[in-house]
């Protein structure tokens, strides 16, 4: 399904400046890890095997994604990120650590999910610390909205899960309301609110620093029923 030309995007391409190491990784390892948004996506062709597929939307510098992939070699991970230096940083980590179960799209995540990912094919979708778009007039840019929940329902397999984490309480409550109002996804929290951080989600340096200052972090895990 082609995306609407009027769709409000949930990100800005903040390219920034890549380090020398990131530039080298982008030049040397692009074809090894990055997939073309113009080509069809085939799991076995991309990874060389069939395994449960986890998608991470907006992986930042890739530290958490690399750690999860290294800890779970039996899973395939597909990272989607528009920030080019972050893509380079992740490729550096994959090469340094010999991690082979990650592939990358440098592209709009919604377009990739809509156009490249087969329905009912994902074991999980991760959205860790997305842009909260704090100003009220920008809330319409937040990625978690009813249309996104519909897309999750289409792409997750039965029993598959969506896991979001944020350090903005307002966004956490906003996501909780939107996800709870949708159909097809069930909150994994016994209290129908937030979950404890699962062991598979690594703590980032930024998150650790915030927790030390008393800042909160909220995890939401909804499963396809």
Phi and psi in degrees as GROMACS dihedral restraints (atoms count N, CA, C in turn):
[ dihedral_restraints ]
;  ai    aj    ak    al  type     phi  dphi    fc
    3     4     5     6     1   -68.7    20    10
    4     5     6     7     1   143.0    20    10
    6     7     8     9     1   -69.9    20    10
    7     8     9    10     1   151.1    20    10
    9    10    11    12     1   -67.2    20    10
   10    11    12    13     1   135.2    20    10
   12    13    14    15     1   -65.8    20    10
   13    14    15    16     1   -16.3    20    10
   15    16    17    18     1  -102.1    20    10
   16    17    18    19     1     8.9    20    10
   18    19    20    21     1   -64.8    20    10
   19    20    21    22     1   133.0    20    10
   21    22    23    24     1   -77.4    20    10
   22    23    24    25     1   123.3    20    10
   24    25    26    27     1   -83.1    20    10
   25    26    27    28     1   148.6    20    10
   27    28    29    30     1   -97.1    20    10
   28    29    30    31     1    13.0    20    10
   30    31    32    33     1  -146.4    20    10
   31    32    33    34     1   161.7    20    10
   33    34    35    36     1  -121.9    20    10
   34    35    36    37     1   137.4    20    10
   36    37    38    39     1   -76.4    20    10
   37    38    39    40     1    87.2    20    10
   39    40    41    42     1   -89.0    20    10
   40    41    42    43     1    91.9    20    10
   42    43    44    45     1   -72.3    20    10
   43    44    45    46     1   -41.3    20    10
   45    46    47    48     1    64.2    20    10
   46    47    48    49     1  -169.7    20    10
   48    49    50    51     1  -112.9    20    10
   49    50    51    52     1   125.1    20    10
   51    52    53    54     1   -78.1    20    10
   52    53    54    55     1   145.9    20    10
   54    55    56    57     1   -74.4    20    10
   55    56    57    58     1   170.2    20    10
   57    58    59    60     1   -60.8    20    10
   58    59    60    61     1   -41.0    20    10
   60    61    62    63     1   -65.5    20    10
   61    62    63    64     1   -40.5    20    10
   63    64    65    66     1   -65.6    20    10
   64    65    66    67     1   -41.1    20    10
   66    67    68    69     1   -61.5    20    10
   67    68    69    70     1   -42.4    20    10
   69    70    71    72     1   -63.9    20    10
   70    71    72    73     1   -41.3    20    10
   72    73    74    75     1   -63.8    20    10
   73    74    75    76     1   -42.0    20    10
   75    76    77    78     1   -61.6    20    10
   76    77    78    79     1   -39.6    20    10
   78    79    80    81     1   -75.9    20    10
   79    80    81    82     1   -36.6    20    10
   81    82    83    84     1   -90.5    20    10
   82    83    84    85     1   -29.7    20    10
   84    85    86    87     1  -121.5    20    10
   85    86    87    88     1     8.2    20    10
   87    88    89    90     1   -56.3    20    10
   88    89    90    91     1   -49.7    20    10
   90    91    92    93     1   -67.5    20    10
   91    92    93    94     1   -24.0    20    10
   93    94    95    96     1   -74.8    20    10
   94    95    96    97     1   -38.4    20    10
   96    97    98    99     1  -112.5    20    10
   97    98    99   100     1   -29.6    20    10
   99   100   101   102     1   -92.7    20    10
  100   101   102   103     1   139.2    20    10
  102   103   104   105     1  -104.5    20    10
  103   104   105   106     1   148.9    20    10
  105   106   107   108     1   -82.5    20    10
  106   107   108   109     1   127.2    20    10
  108   109   110   111     1   -65.7    20    10
  109   110   111   112     1   -15.9    20    10
  111   112   113   114     1   -85.7    20    10
  112   113   114   115     1   -17.3    20    10
  114   115   116   117     1   -95.5    20    10
  115   116   117   118     1   157.7    20    10
  117   118   119   120     1   -67.3    20    10
  118   119   120   121     1   149.5    20    10
  120   121   122   123     1  -100.8    20    10
  121   122   123   124     1   122.8    20    10
  123   124   125   126     1  -127.3    20    10
  124   125   126   127     1   119.9    20    10
  126   127   128   129     1   -58.7    20    10
  127   128   129   130     1   -49.1    20    10
  129   130   131   132     1   -65.3    20    10
  130   131   132   133     1   -37.1    20    10
  132   133   134   135     1   -69.7    20    10
  133   134   135   136     1   -39.9    20    10
  135   136   137   138     1   -70.4    20    10
  136   137   138   139     1   -40.7    20    10
  138   139   140   141     1  -107.3    20    10
  139   140   141   142     1   -11.7    20    10
  141   142   143   144     1    76.5    20    10
  142   143   144   145     1    15.4    20    10
  144   145   146   147     1  -168.9    20    10
  145   146   147   148     1   167.1    20    10
  147   148   149   150     1  -102.0    20    10
  148   149   150   151     1   128.9    20    10
  150   151   152   153     1  -160.0    20    10
  151   152   153   154     1   158.8    20    10
  153   154   155   156     1   -54.1    20    10
  154   155   156   157     1   137.0    20    10
  156   157   158   159     1  -107.7    20    10
  157   158   159   160     1   126.6    20    10
  159   160   161   162     1  -112.9    20    10
  160   161   162   163     1   130.4    20    10
  162   163   164   165     1  -105.6    20    10
  163   164   165   166     1   131.4    20    10
  165   166   167   168     1  -112.6    20    10
  166   167   168   169     1   122.9    20    10
  168   169   170   171     1   -92.6    20    10
  169   170   171   172     1   122.3    20    10
  171   172   173   174     1    67.0    20    10
  172   173   174   175     1    69.6    20    10
  174   175   176   177     1   -83.2    20    10
  175   176   177   178     1     2.5    20    10
  177   178   179   180     1    65.7    20    10
  178   179   180   181     1  -122.5    20    10
  180   181   182   183     1   -90.3    20    10
  181   182   183   184     1    -1.6    20    10
  183   184   185   186     1    86.6    20    10
  184   185   186   187     1     1.3    20    10
  186   187   188   189     1   -57.1    20    10
  187   188   189   190     1   -49.9    20    10
  189   190   191   192     1   -66.8    20    10
  190   191   192   193     1   -41.4    20    10
  192   193   194   195     1   -63.1    20    10
  193   194   195   196     1   -43.6    20    10
  195   196   197   198     1   -62.6    20    10
  196   197   198   199     1   -41.3    20    10
  198   199   200   201     1   -64.8    20    10
  199   200   201   202     1   -43.2    20    10
  201   202   203   204     1   -65.0    20    10
  202   203   204   205     1   -42.8    20    10
  204   205   206   207     1   -64.8    20    10
  205   206   207   208     1   -39.2    20    10
  207   208   209   210     1   -66.8    20    10
  208   209   210   211     1   -35.3    20    10
  210   211   212   213     1   -79.9    20    10
  211   212   213   214     1   -16.6    20    10
  213   214   215   216     1  -131.7    20    10
  214   215   216   217     1    69.0    20    10
  216   217   218   219     1   -66.6    20    10
  217   218   219   220     1   -12.1    20    10
  219   220   221   222     1   -84.6    20    10
  220   221   222   223     1    -1.4    20    10
  222   223   224   225     1  -111.9    20    10
  223   224   225   226     1   151.5    20    10
  225   226   227   228     1   -98.0    20    10
  226   227   228   229     1   135.9    20    10
  228   229   230   231     1  -119.4    20    10
  229   230   231   232     1   131.5    20    10
  231   232   233   234     1  -116.9    20    10
  232   233   234   235     1   111.2    20    10
  234   235   236   237     1   -97.9    20    10
  235   236   237   238     1   137.9    20    10
  237   238   239   240     1  -124.9    20    10
  238   239   240   241     1   124.2    20    10
  240   241   242   243     1  -151.7    20    10
  241   242   243   244     1   137.9    20    10
  243   244   245   246     1   -95.3    20    10
  244   245   246   247     1   -10.3    20    10
  246   247   248   249     1   -88.0    20    10
  247   248   249   250     1   107.3    20    10
  249   250   251   252     1   -60.5    20    10
  250   251   252   253     1   -45.2    20    10
  252   253   254   255     1   -58.0    20    10
  253   254   255   256     1   -35.0    20    10
  255   256   257   258     1   -64.5    20    10
  256   257   258   259     1   -38.8    20    10
  258   259   260   261     1   -61.3    20    10
  259   260   261   262     1   -44.8    20    10
  261   262   263   264     1   -61.9    20    10
  262   263   264   265     1   -40.5    20    10
  264   265   266   267     1   -64.4    20    10
  265   266   267   268     1   -42.7    20    10
  267   268   269   270     1   -62.3    20    10
  268   269   270   271     1   -42.6    20    10
  270   271   272   273     1   -63.0    20    10
  271   272   273   274     1   -36.4    20    10
  273   274   275   276     1   -58.4    20    10
  274   275   276   277     1   -46.9    20    10
  276   277   278   279     1   -64.0    20    10
  277   278   279   280     1   -42.6    20    10
  279   280   281   282     1   -61.7    20    10
  280   281   282   283     1   -42.4    20    10
  282   283   284   285     1   -67.6    20    10
  283   284   285   286     1   -45.8    20    10
  285   286   287   288     1   -61.8    20    10
  286   287   288   289     1   -36.5    20    10
  288   289   290   291     1  -100.9    20    10
  289   290   291   292     1    -0.5    20    10
  291   292   293   294     1    64.0    20    10
  292   293   294   295     1    39.2    20    10
  294   295   296   297     1   -90.9    20    10
  295   296   297   298     1   124.0    20    10
  297   298   299   300     1  -114.0    20    10
  298   299   300   301     1     0.8    20    10
  300   301   302   303     1  -107.3    20    10
  301   302   303   304     1    32.0    20    10
  303   304   305   306     1  -128.6    20    10
  304   305   306   307     1   134.7    20    10
  306   307   308   309     1  -128.9    20    10
  307   308   309   310     1   158.8    20    10
  309   310   311   312     1  -131.6    20    10
  310   311   312   313     1   140.2    20    10
  312   313   314   315     1  -114.0    20    10
  313   314   315   316     1   124.7    20    10
  315   316   317   318     1   -95.6    20    10
  316   317   318   319     1    82.7    20    10
  318   319   320   321     1  -167.5    20    10
  319   320   321   322     1   175.8    20    10
  321   322   323   324     1   -68.6    20    10
  322   323   324   325     1   122.2    20    10
  324   325   326   327     1   -63.5    20    10
  325   326   327   328     1   -39.6    20    10
  327   328   329   330     1   -63.5    20    10
  328   329   330   331     1   -41.2    20    10
  330   331   332   333     1   -64.5    20    10
  331   332   333   334     1   -40.0    20    10
  333   334   335   336     1   -64.0    20    10
  334   335   336   337     1   -45.7    20    10
  336   337   338   339     1   -62.5    20    10
  337   338   339   340     1   -42.6    20    10
  339   340   341   342     1   -68.4    20    10
  340   341   342   343     1   -41.9    20    10
  342   343   344   345     1  -102.5    20    10
  343   344   345   346     1   -23.9    20    10
  345   346   347   348     1  -113.5    20    10
  346   347   348   349     1   -25.9    20    10
  348   349   350   351     1   -94.9    20    10
  349   350   351   352     1   127.5    20    10
  351   352   353   354     1   -68.4    20    10
  352   353   354   355     1   149.0    20    10
  354   355   356   357     1   -62.4    20    10
  355   356   357   358     1   145.0    20    10
  357   358   359   360     1    56.3    20    10
  358   359   360   361     1    38.3    20    10
  360   361   362   363     1  -116.7    20    10
  361   362   363   364     1    -9.9    20    10
  363   364   365   366     1   -98.5    20    10
  364   365   366   367     1   132.9    20    10
  366   367   368   369     1   -79.5    20    10
  367   368   369   370     1   -25.8    20    10
  369   370   371   372     1  -166.3    20    10
  370   371   372   373     1   155.7    20    10
  372   373   374   375     1  -131.4    20    10
  373   374   375   376     1   127.2    20    10
  375   376   377   378     1  -109.4    20    10
  376   377   378   379     1   138.5    20    10
  378   379   380   381     1  -138.2    20    10
  379   380   381   382     1    92.5    20    10
  381   382   383   384     1  -104.8    20    10
  382   383   384   385     1   118.5    20    10
  384   385   386   387     1    55.5    20    10
  385   386   387   388     1    56.3    20    10
  387   388   389   390     1   -69.9    20    10
  388   389   390   391     1   162.5    20    10
  390   391   392   393     1   -57.3    20    10
  391   392   393   394     1   121.1    20    10
  393   394   395   396     1   -79.7    20    10
  394   395   396   397     1   -12.0    20    10
  396   397   398   399     1    44.7    20    10
  397   398   399   400     1    71.2    20    10
  399   400   401   402     1   -61.6    20    10
  400   401   402   403     1   -39.0    20    10
  402   403   404   405     1   -68.2    20    10
  403   404   405   406     1   138.4    20    10
  405   406   407   408     1   -55.5    20    10
  406   407   408   409     1   -39.4    20    10
  408   409   410   411     1   -68.6    20    10
  409   410   411   412     1   -12.9    20    10
  411   412   413   414     1  -100.9    20    10
  412   413   414   415     1    -1.6    20    10
  414   415   416   417     1   -58.4    20    10
  415   416   417   418     1   -27.4    20    10
  417   418   419   420     1   -65.3    20    10
  418   419   420   421     1   -15.0    20    10
  420   421   422   423     1   -87.0    20    10
  421   422   423   424     1   -10.6    20    10
  423   424   425   426     1   -60.0    20    10
  424   425   426   427     1   137.8    20    10
  426   427   428   429     1   -69.1    20    10
  427   428   429   430     1   -34.7    20    10
  429   430   431   432     1   -84.0    20    10
  430   431   432   433     1   103.8    20    10
  432   433   434   435     1  -144.9    20    10
  433   434   435   436     1   171.1    20    10
  435   436   437   438     1   -53.0    20    10
  436   437   438   439     1   -39.3    20    10
  438   439   440   441     1   -64.6    20    10
  439   440   441   442     1   -32.5    20    10
  441   442   443   444     1   -70.0    20    10
  442   443   444   445     1   -38.9    20    10
  444   445   446   447     1   -63.0    20    10
  445   446   447   448     1   -40.0    20    10
  447   448   449   450     1   -61.0    20    10
  448   449   450   451     1   -40.2    20    10
  450   451   452   453     1   -66.2    20    10
  451   452   453   454     1   -41.4    20    10
  453   454   455   456     1   -58.5    20    10
  454   455   456   457     1   -44.3    20    10
  456   457   458   459     1   -59.2    20    10
  457   458   459   460     1   -35.0    20    10
  459   460   461   462     1   -74.2    20    10
  460   461   462   463     1   -38.7    20    10
  462   463   464   465     1   -91.6    20    10
  463   464   465   466     1   -25.7    20    10
  465   466   467   468     1   -77.0    20    10
  466   467   468   469     1   140.2    20    10
  468   469   470   471     1   -76.7    20    10
  469   470   471   472     1   165.8    20    10
  471   472   473   474     1   -59.2    20    10
  472   473   474   475     1   128.9    20    10
  474   475   476   477     1    88.1    20    10
  475   476   477   478     1    -9.8    20    10
  477   478   479   480     1   -69.2    20    10
  478   479   480   481     1   163.3    20    10
  480   481   482   483     1  -132.8    20    10
  481   482   483   484     1   156.5    20    10
  483   484   485   486     1  -117.2    20    10
  484   485   486   487     1   126.8    20    10
  486   487   488   489     1  -124.1    20    10
  487   488   489   490     1   117.2    20    10
  489   490   491   492     1  -117.0    20    10
  490   491   492   493     1   147.7    20    10
  492   493   494   495     1  -139.0    20    10
  493   494   495   496     1   140.3    20    10
  495   496   497   498     1  -149.5    20    10
  496   497   498   499     1   153.0    20    10
  498   499   500   501     1  -105.9    20    10
  499   500   501   502     1    16.0    20    10
  501   502   503   504     1  -110.7    20    10
  502   503   504   505     1   110.5    20    10
  504   505   506   507     1   -61.1    20    10
  505   506   507   508     1   -39.4    20    10
  507   508   509   510     1   -61.7    20    10
  508   509   510   511     1   -42.9    20    10
  510   511   512   513     1   -67.3    20    10
  511   512   513   514     1   -37.2    20    10
  513   514   515   516     1   -59.3    20    10
  514   515   516   517     1   -46.5    20    10
  516   517   518   519     1   -68.0    20    10
  517   518   519   520     1   -35.3    20    10
  519   520   521   522     1   -63.6    20    10
  520   521   522   523     1   -47.5    20    10
  522   523   524   525     1   -62.2    20    10
  523   524   525   526     1   -42.0    20    10
  525   526   527   528     1   -58.6    20    10
  526   527   528   529     1   -44.0    20    10
  528   529   530   531     1   -65.0    20    10
  529   530   531   532     1   -43.4    20    10
  531   532   533   534     1   -67.4    20    10
  532   533   534   535     1   -45.2    20    10
  534   535   536   537     1   -66.8    20    10
  535   536   537   538     1   -37.5    20    10
  537   538   539   540     1   -71.1    20    10
  538   539   540   541     1   -29.5    20    10
  540   541   542   543     1   -78.6    20    10
  541   542   543   544     1   -19.7    20    10
  543   544   545   546     1   -75.8    20    10
  544   545   546   547     1   171.8    20    10
  546   547   548   549     1  -113.1    20    10
  547   548   549   550     1   150.7    20    10
  549   550   551   552     1    96.4    20    10
  550   551   552   553     1   -17.7    20    10
  552   553   554   555     1  -115.5    20    10
  553   554   555   556     1   137.0    20    10
  555   556   557   558     1  -118.3    20    10
  556   557   558   559     1   132.5    20    10
  558   559   560   561     1   -64.9    20    10
  559   560   561   562     1   131.3    20    10
  561   562   563   564     1   -83.1    20    10
  562   563   564   565     1    -9.3    20    10
  564   565   566   567     1   -73.3    20    10
  565   566   567   568     1   132.5    20    10
  567   568   569   570     1   -64.4    20    10
  568   569   570   571     1   -19.9    20    10
  570   571   572   573     1  -102.6    20    10
  571   572   573   574     1     8.0    20    10
  573   574   575   576     1    58.4    20    10
  574   575   576   577     1    33.5    20    10
  576   577   578   579     1  -129.1    20    10
  577   578   579   580     1  -106.1    20    10
  579   580   581   582     1  -110.5    20    10
  580   581   582   583     1   158.7    20    10
  582   583   584   585     1  -108.4    20    10
  583   584   585   586     1   157.8    20    10
  585   586   587   588     1   -68.3    20    10
  586   587   588   589     1   148.7    20    10
  588   589   590   591     1   -60.3    20    10
  589   590   591   592     1   120.9    20    10
  591   592   593   594     1   -67.1    20    10
  592   593   594   595     1   152.9    20    10
  594   595   596   597     1   -63.2    20    10
  595   596   597   598     1   -24.3    20    10
  597   598   599   600     1   -73.8    20    10
  598   599   600   601     1   -18.1    20    10
  600   601   602   603     1   -90.7    20    10
  601   602   603   604     1   110.7    20    10
  603   604   605   606     1   -69.4    20    10
  604   605   606   607     1   149.0    20    10
  606   607   608   609     1   -78.3    20    10
  607   608   609   610     1   129.4    20    10
  609   610   611   612     1   -86.2    20    10
  610   611   612   613     1   163.1    20    10
  612   613   614   615     1   -59.6    20    10
  613   614   615   616     1   -41.5    20    10
  615   616   617   618     1   -62.5    20    10
  616   617   618   619     1   -43.5    20    10
  618   619   620   621     1   -66.1    20    10
  619   620   621   622     1   -43.7    20    10
  621   622   623   624     1   -58.6    20    10
  622   623   624   625     1   -42.3    20    10
  624   625   626   627     1   -64.0    20    10
  625   626   627   628     1   -42.5    20    10
  627   628   629   630     1   -64.9    20    10
  628   629   630   631     1   -41.8    20    10
  630   631   632   633     1   -62.3    20    10
  631   632   633   634     1   -37.4    20    10
  633   634   635   636     1   -64.2    20    10
  634   635   636   637     1   -26.2    20    10
  636   637   638   639     1   -91.6    20    10
  637   638   639   640     1     3.8    20    10
  639   640   641   642     1    88.3    20    10
  640   641   642   643     1    10.6    20    10
  642   643   644   645     1   -76.5    20    10
  643   644   645   646     1   147.5    20    10
  645   646   647   648     1   -92.1    20    10
  646   647   648   649     1   158.6    20    10
  648   649   650   651     1  -135.5    20    10
  649   650   651   652     1   134.3    20    10
  651   652   653   654     1  -119.6    20    10
  652   653   654   655     1   126.9    20    10
  654   655   656   657     1  -107.7    20    10
  655   656   657   658     1   134.6    20    10
  657   658   659   660     1  -121.9    20    10
  658   659   660   661     1   130.6    20    10
  660   661   662   663     1  -130.4    20    10
  661   662   663   664     1   115.6    20    10
  663   664   665   666     1  -118.3    20    10
  664   665   666   667     1   138.0    20    10
  666   667   668   669     1  -116.0    20    10
  667   668   669   670     1   141.7    20    10
  669   670   671   672     1   -72.1    20    10
  670   671   672   673     1   126.0    20    10
